[in-house]
Amino acid sequence: MPENKLTALQATIRKKGFTWQAQETKLSTLSAEEQKKALGLSVTKEELEATANAIKAVEGAKALQAAVAAPSAIDWRNNGGNWITPVKDQSSCGSCVSFGTVGTLESRVRIACRNSNLNIDLSEAHLFFCCCGNCCATGWNFPPALDFCKNTGVGLESSFPYTPANQPCKAGVAPYAKINSWIAVLAVADRKNVIATKGPVVAGMAVYADFFSYHSGVYRHTSNDLRGYHCVSVIGYDDTLQCWIAKNSWGPGWGESGFFKIGYGDSGIDTQFAFYDMDAPCPQPGPTDDCQQYVPYLKRVILAARSHAGLRACLRYYVCGIGPRPLCSLGIIAIVRSVLLILRKCPRYRKSFCQGLQ
């Protein structure tokens, strides 16, 4: 953002009586077209209007009920521990729904496991590219992302690392965390109760041009230049400051180390969008993968076969299906059978074993 525009924005913030701080960021210097690539929540005008009307109806009904008192403030970064996983960067791919959903799920798993130090890093790529597909340019919406978390589950980042460009779904990614159910939460009192008692939630918001320059404080938009819609994880709120506290997906160098505060009612976050609550159990460890214990034996067999032509020929024929049928001694047959048993149990080693016999 040019210096004169930043100065003008700062003056506008002061004139309106707002308290947030603006500064040049890696996003504020981008063109409007490039900034839009850092968003990715795909919603229609009809969806926004329908949700806004539903929120008004629920709030009207809530006014007739006795409100259940929630605490006046909560921040899951400091609630008997830090339950929030590190901020990531979606970069130039419209994958915010995946990042907001995965970030929320990671925190919910820590809470369910009662372990704020649980090392969990889920794969945004698995959720985004295996469910939405080649959606970097089009963005995504909440229900299909949450349904994938429920029906399939999300694997670990190490199984499918994220890159900010369309890529094919990676086959064979084992799900690590799943949710049992999810629900849209509309009334503000209910939103606060869910956050206070259960943990962070998935949320949406409108993004105006000045939001890219956010540095600190309670954001309220001064610009009417709507750039698009965005998904974030709401991790707390503060009634004294009249704001929601949220985790973004633009890296730790933006905002308050990747987080931000946004005023109640601003940018449609609680007037046009629901918050999405999820029930996430603590993942149970799967069966132990004991294939690794056979690797030393397979290596010893390969090493022996390199100096024993008969063993090598028998293994190539009976294990790999290569070459003419050889005559094999009883001792060699015993080794072949052992290898076959291992490779039936651990078929992923067959290719590398046969390559080792060439």
C-alpha positions in Angstrom: 0.0 0.0 0.0 1.5 3.4 -1.0 2.5 5.6 2.0 -0.2 8.2 1.2 -2.9 5.6 1.1 -1.7 4.1 4.4 -1.7 7.6 6.0 -5.2 8.2 4.7 -6.4 4.9 6.1 -4.9 5.6 9.5 -6.6 9.1 9.4 -9.9 7.5 8.6 -9.6 5.0 11.4 -9.0 7.8 13.9 -11.8 10.0 12.4 -14.3 7.2 12.9 -13.2 6.7 16.4 -11.9 3.2 15.9 -9.0 1.8 17.8 -7.3 -0.7 15.5 -3.9 -0.1 13.9 -3.1 -0.3 10.2 0.3 -0.9 8.6 1.8 -2.1 5.4 1.6 -5.9 5.2 2.6 -8.5 2.6 -1.0 -8.6 1.5 -1.8 -4.8 1.5 0.9 -4.3 -1.2 -0.7 -6.8 -3.6 -3.1 -5.9 -6.3 -6.9 -6.4 -5.7 -6.8 -9.5 -7.9 -3.9 -11.0 -5.9 -5.6 -10.2 -2.6 -8.7 -12.1 -3.7 -6.6 -15.2 -4.1 -5.9 -15.1 -0.3 -9.6 -15.5 0.4 -11.8 -18.4 -0.9 -15.2 -18.6 0.9 -17.7 -19.0 -1.9 -21.2 -17.8 -1.0 -24.1 -16.3 -2.9 -26.2 -13.2 -2.2 -29.1 -15.5 -1.6 -27.2 -17.6 1.0 -26.1 -14.4 2.9 -29.6 -13.1 2.9 -31.1 -16.4 4.1 -28.5 -16.7 6.9 -29.0 -13.1 8.0 -32.8 -13.6 8.2 -32.3 -16.8 10.1 -30.0 -15.0 12.6 -32.6 -12.2 13.1 -35.4 -14.8 13.7 -33.3 -16.7 16.3 -32.1 -13.6 18.0 -35.8 -12.4 18.3 -36.7 -15.7 19.9 -33.7 -15.6 22.2 -34.9 -12.2 23.5 -37.9 -14.0 25.0 -35.8 -16.6 26.8 -33.6 -16.4 29.8 -30.1 -16.1 28.6 -27.6 -18.7 29.8 -24.7 -16.7 31.2 -21.4 -17.2 29.4 -18.2 -15.8 30.8 -17.5 -12.2 29.7 -14.3 -13.2 27.9 -12.4 -16.3 26.8 -9.3 -16.9 24.7 -8.3 -20.5 24.0 -4.7 -19.5 23.6 -4.7 -18.9 27.4 -7.4 -21.0 29.0 -5.5 -23.3 31.3 -3.0 -23.8 28.5 -2.7 -22.9 24.8 -5.1 -25.1 22.8 -4.5 -23.3 19.5 -2.1 -24.8 16.9 0.3 -22.6 15.0 -0.9 -20.2 12.4 -0.3 -21.3 8.8 -0.4 -19.5 5.4 -2.8 -20.5 2.7 -0.9 -18.1 0.3 -2.3 -17.6 -3.2 -4.9 -20.3 -3.2 -8.5 -19.8 -2.2 -8.4 -22.6 0.4 -9.4 -20.6 3.5 -12.3 -22.9 4.3 -9.9 -25.8 4.6 -7.6 -23.8 6.8 -10.3 -22.4 9.1 -11.9 -25.9 9.4 -8.7 -27.8 10.0 -7.4 -25.2 12.5 -10.7 -25.5 14.5 -10.5 -29.3 14.3 -6.9 -29.4 15.6 -7.9 -27.3 18.6 -11.1 -29.4 19.3 -8.9 -32.6 19.2 -6.5 -31.1 21.8 -9.5 -30.2 24.0 -11.1 -33.6 23.6 -7.8 -35.3 24.5 -7.3 -32.9 27.4 -3.8 -32.2 26.2 -2.9 -28.6 25.2 0.5 -29.8 24.2 -0.7 -32.5 21.8 1.4 -32.5 18.7 -1.3 -32.4 15.9 -0.8 -31.0 12.4 -3.6 -32.0 10.1 -3.5 -31.8 6.3 -5.3 -28.9 4.7 -4.4 -30.3 1.4 -6.2 -33.6 2.2 -9.4 -31.8 3.0 -9.3 -29.3 0.2 -7.9 -31.2 -2.8 -9.6 -34.6 -2.0 -13.0 -33.1 -1.4 -13.3 -29.8 -3.3 -10.8 -30.6 -6.0 -9.1 -28.0 -8.1 -10.7 -25.1 -6.2 -7.9 -22.6 -5.7 -9.6 -20.2 -8.1 -13.2 -20.8 -7.1 -13.1 -21.3 -3.3 -15.4 -23.5 -1.2 -18.1 -23.5 1.4 -18.6 -24.8 4.9 -21.0 -27.8 4.6 -19.0 -30.0 2.2 -15.8 -29.4 4.2 -17.5 -30.3 7.5 -19.2 -33.3 5.9 -15.8 -34.6 4.7 -14.4 -34.2 8.2 -17.4 -36.3 9.5 -17.6 -39.0 6.8 -13.9 -39.4 5.8 -11.7 -37.6 8.3 -8.6 -35.6 7.8 -5.1 -37.0 7.6 -1.8 -35.6 8.8 0.1 -32.9 7.1 3.1 -35.2 6.8 0.9 -37.6 4.7 -0.2 -34.8 2.3 1.8 -31.6 2.6 0.1 -28.4 1.4 1.3 -26.3 -1.5 -0.7 -23.2 -2.7 -1.6 -24.6 -6.1 -4.2 -27.1 -7.5 -3.0 -30.7 -7.2 -4.6 -34.1 -7.5 -5.9 -35.9 -4.4 -3.2 -38.1 -2.9 -4.5 -41.7 -2.6 -3.9 -43.7 0.6 -3.9 -40.8 3.1 -5.1 -42.4 6.4 -7.5 -40.2 8.3 -6.3 -39.1 11.7 -9.1 -37.0 13.1 -12.9 -37.1 12.4 -15.9 -35.3 13.8 -19.1 -37.0 14.9 -21.4 -34.2 14.0 -21.5 -30.5 13.2 -24.2 -27.8 13.5 -24.7 -24.1 12.5 -25.0 -21.8 15.5 -26.9 -18.6 14.9 -27.7 -16.7 18.1 -24.9 -14.6 19.7 -25.6 -16.0 23.1 -25.3 -19.6 21.8 -22.1 -18.7 19.9 -20.5 -17.5 23.1 -21.7 -20.5 25.1 -20.3 -23.0 22.5 -16.9 -21.2 22.4 -16.7 -21.0 26.2 -17.7 -24.6 26.9 -16.5 -26.5 23.8 -13.8 -24.6 22.0 -13.1 -22.7 18.8 -15.6 -22.6 15.9 -15.5 -22.2 12.1 -16.7 -18.8 10.9 -17.1 -16.6 7.8 -16.7 -12.9 7.2 -16.7 -10.3 4.5 -13.3 -8.9 3.6 -12.9 -5.2 2.8 -9.8 -3.6 1.3 -8.6 -2.2 4.6 -8.5 -5.6 6.3 -5.4 -6.5 4.5 -3.6 -3.7 6.3 -4.8 -4.8 9.8 -2.0 -4.8 12.4 -3.6 -4.8 15.8 -6.6 -3.8 17.9 -10.3 -4.4 17.3 -10.9 -4.2 13.6 -14.0 -2.4 12.2 -14.1 -1.8 8.5 -13.7 1.8 7.2 -13.7 0.8 3.5 -16.7 -0.2 1.5 -14.5 -1.8 -1.1 -15.6 -5.5 -0.7 -12.9 -7.9 -1.9 -14.7 -11.1 -1.2 -15.5 -13.6 1.6 -13.2 -15.4 4.0 -13.2 -18.4 6.5 -11.5 -18.1 9.8 -11.4 -19.9 13.2 -13.0 -17.9 16.0 -11.0 -18.9 19.2 -12.5 -16.5 21.7 -14.4 -13.3 22.5 -14.2 -10.3 24.8 -17.3 -8.4 26.0 -15.3 -5.6 27.4 -13.7 -4.9 24.0 -16.9 -6.0 22.2 -15.1 -8.3 19.8 -14.5 -11.8 18.6 -10.9 -13.2 18.6 -10.0 -15.1 15.5 -7.1 -17.1 13.9 -6.4 -16.3 10.3 -4.5 -18.2 7.6 -2.2 -15.5 6.3 0.9 -16.5 8.2 2.2 -15.3 11.6 3.6 -12.1 10.0 0.1 -10.6 9.5 -2.0 -9.0 12.2 -1.3 -9.9 15.8 1.1 -12.8 15.0 -1.5 -14.2 12.6 -4.5 -13.5 14.9 -7.0 -10.6 14.9 -9.9 -9.1 16.9 -13.0 -8.0 15.1 -15.9 -6.0 16.5 -19.2 -7.6 17.2 -21.5 -7.2 14.2 -18.7 -6.1 11.8 -18.1 -7.5 8.3 -21.1 -9.8 8.6 -19.2 -12.2 10.9 -22.2 -12.6 13.2 -25.0 -11.1 11.2 -24.6 -12.8 7.8 -22.7 -15.9 8.7 -23.3 -18.7 11.2 -20.6 -20.1 13.5 -20.0 -23.8 13.0 -19.7 -26.1 16.0 -18.3 -29.6 15.7 -18.1 -32.6 18.0 -14.6 -34.0 17.7 -13.5 -37.0 19.8 -10.0 -37.7 20.8 -8.5 -39.9 18.1 -7.9 -43.5 19.2 -4.6 -45.0 18.2 -4.9 -47.5 15.3 -3.3 -50.9 15.1 0.4 -50.8 15.4 2.2 -51.0 12.0 4.7 -53.8 12.7 6.0 -54.1 9.1 9.0 -52.0 9.9 10.4 -54.9 12.0 10.8 -57.0 8.9 13.0 -54.5 7.0 16.3 -55.7 8.5 15.6 -59.3 7.5 14.6 -58.4 4.0 17.8 -56.4 3.6 19.8 -59.4 4.8 18.1 -61.6 2.2 18.8 -59.2 -0.6 22.5 -58.9 0.5 22.8 -62.7 0.6 21.1 -63.1 -2.8 23.7 -60.8 -4.5 26.4 -63.3 -3.7 24.3 -66.5 -4.2 23.0 -66.9 -7.7 20.7 -69.8 -6.8 18.9 -67.8 -4.0 18.6 -64.8 -6.2 17.1 -66.8 -9.1 14.6 -68.5 -6.8 13.5 -65.2 -5.2 13.2 -63.5 -8.6 11.0 -66.3 -9.9 8.8 -67.1 -6.9 8.5 -63.6 -5.4 8.9 -61.3 -8.3 7.7 -63.4 -11.2 10.9 -62.9 -13.2 13.0 -65.3 -15.2 12.7 -69.1 -15.9 11.7 -71.5 -13.2 14.9 -72.6 -11.3 15.7 -75.6 -9.1 15.7 -74.5 -5.5 17.1 -76.4 -2.5 15.0 -76.9 0.7 17.0 -74.3 2.5 16.3 -71.7 -0.3 12.6 -72.6 -0.4 12.4 -71.9 3.3 13.8 -68.4 2.8 11.5 -67.8 -0.2 8.5 -68.8 1.9 9.5 -66.5 4.7 9.8 -63.6 2.3 6.5 -64.4 0.7 4.8 -64.4 4.1 6.3 -61.0 4.9 5.3 -59.4 1.6 1.8 -60.7 1.8 1.5 -58.9 5.1 3.5 -55.9 4.0 2.9 -55.6 0.2 4.3 -52.1 0.1 7.8 -53.6 0.4 7.5 -55.9 -2.7 8.5 -53.4 -5.3 11.6 -52.2 -3.5 12.6 -55.8 -2.6 12.4 -57.0 -6.2 14.3 -53.9 -7.3 17.0 -54.9 -4.9 17.4 -58.3 -6.6 18.1 -56.8 -10.1 
